[in-house]
Amino acid sequence: MSGHLKVLIVGAGLSGLAIAQGLKKNGIDYVVFDKESSPRDRNWGVTIAWSHPFLAQLLPEELFERLSECQPDPELNSKQAGCEGVLIRDGATGDTIASPPFPGVRRLNIQKTRKIWSKDINVKFGKTVSNIELTPDGVTAQFEDGTSESGSVLVGADGGGSWVRKWLLADQATPQVMPYIFLNFPMRFTAEQALQMDQMMHPIVDVGVHPKSMYIGVFLLDKPDLHDPTTWIFYILATWPKTVTPSEENADMVDELRKRAKDWADPYKSAVEWIPEDVKAKAVPFRIWGPPSSGWNNQSGKVTLAGDAAHSMTFHRGQGANNAIRDSERFVNAMLKVKGGEMSLSEAVSEYDEDVIARGSREVEISRIQTEAFHDHANFLESPVVKMGIKPVATVTNADGEQTA
């Protein structure tokens, strides 16, 4: 392209930072904006598997080699530990239903990951977008503090409640609320309990499906001191169908979880029983969003989306982070085509959008089906995670031996 190529990235999450690292690595100008005044305290974990090769392209070698530092347990090597996969159990018996394998699969702690991936990245915090202005030369982002920044293209990597998505799609950007109670909270155990839980649970992903239409997952979030189990942080994900009780919206749901988990097997039963009495948790809105079949108008390549902003999927097949990283790699490659003169900005972003929209739409729907399956014990063996594992959609082989696209 003629003129200086500069990318404005809205959102300093997983996809935003991955895009920034990839652009920096390839000498493309960028700046990241995040509405938080400083990195958020909120923490959670994500699963990455098939996205490792794309991360290797995006991150400088020094950061890619530090991926283990982003893990809840930095000393865990899934291959050496013989746990290269995820574990799905019958919640009532503890028996294994499925254990989809994937070489190199790992969990990432979001706080650790953001801290490490922010290394030497130009992130401006406290920047809430108030308007996007299209100009003859590109795009200008305006912020609530009265400042603005101009660039060639703006990519919204600002999460499931994306402001940029709303700007692009108006009412079509509204997420769908899933009909399930969703709990997600951390806790610490006593030293004895923590050591026992660490032995009982699968170190990557350990989730259960129960005959009474309920899902529980028990995960390790962090081991701040590897030698002091009282510092270890575990967390629970739990979902079950909503009732008509309006009090569910604002009530502390931990006691309700305790009641519902009484007939579960370990490790889920003990994990819930050991929740400290002072831990409280409200139901979290459980939202998904898939792009419309028509996609979005990228304004001649000047505005697009990535990560959860482009496709907010449920966590029940563990595909959100993998697809966000794939988006990041595709976007950086699109910018390289522009930089090298292979494509115009409009052509490159449109090609990028075509992949993100098609891939994202498919996985949002597959993950939605998987969520329903985790609440349908009788038919769980027909679910996507049993038939497809945690592979990307494009590498799943159908009954005729053909790869799906």
C-alpha positions, 0 to 999 in steps of 0.5 A: 500500500502507499503510505504508512501502515499502522494498526489500531488494536482495541483490547489488550486481551489474548488476541489483541496482545498476540496481534501486537506481538506478531505485528511488532515481530514483523516491523509493522506499526501498531498501538494497543488500547484498553479501557481498563486503567491498568491490567485487570485483577480478574483471572481465569484459565483457557485451553490451547492445543492446535493453536501452538504453531500459530503462536510460534509465528506470532511471538518472538522466540524468547516469549514462545519459550516462556509459555510454561510460565503462563501455565497454572503450574509452570513445571507441568509438561503434559507430554512427560506427565502423560496427560496430553489431552482432556478428561471427561467423566461421568459425574455420578460415578467418576468413570471416564466417558472420553479422554480426547488426546491432543499433543502439547495441550496446555492451560494458560493463566490469563493474568500470567499470559497478559503480563508476559505477552505485554513485554515491550508492547505499546499498550495505552490503558484507560482508553475507552473508545467513544467513536470511530471515524472513517477518513480518506487515509484510514480510520481514527479512534476517538476516546472518552478522555478526549484524545484520538489516534489515527491509523490505517486499520482498526481491529476490535479485539475487545471481548465478548461485549465488544464496543467495536462489534456494536459500532459495526453491526448495531443490533446484530451485535447483541449476544444470545443469552444461554438458558443456563446458570453459570458459575465461575469462581476461584478458591483455596483449600487447606494444604492437605486438601490441595495436595489431595485435589492435585492428585485426584484431578486431571492437571489440564482439564477435568470435567463431568457430565451428570445424569441430572443435567449438570456440568462441573469442571475443576481446574487449577488456576495458579500455584504461586508457591509450588512448595506451599499448597495453601497458596494454590488456587483452584476454580470451579466452572458449573452450569445447569439449566435455568429455572424460573426463579428470579432470585437466581440473578443476584443470589449467592449460588454457592450453597445451591451448588453444594446441594446439587453436588451431593450425589457427584463423584470425586474430584467434583464432590470434594472440590465443592464440599471443600469450598471455604465458607466465606466464598461467595459467587453469583451466576454469571451471564452466559452469552454467545455471539456468532457473526451473521451469514452476511458478516460485517461491513469492514468499511473498505478494510478499515475496521474488523474484529478478532477473538471473542469480539468476532465469535463468542463461544461457550467454553464446553469444547475449549475452542475460544482461545485457539480460535482467537490465536488463529485469528491473530495469526491470520490478521498479521498475515493479512497485514504482511500481504498489505505491507509487501504489496501483494494485496490492497488493505481492502482485499487483505482484510476481506480475505481475513474476514471471510476466514474468521466469519466462516470458522467462527460461525461454525465453532460458535454453533458446535460449541453451543451444541456441546453445551446442550450435550453437557446437560443431556447425559443420556445422549452425551456420547453423540456430542461433538467433543466425543466425536471430534475431540478438541481438534479444529473444525477444519481437521475433523474427518467425517464418516466418509473419511473426508475432512470438513472445511 
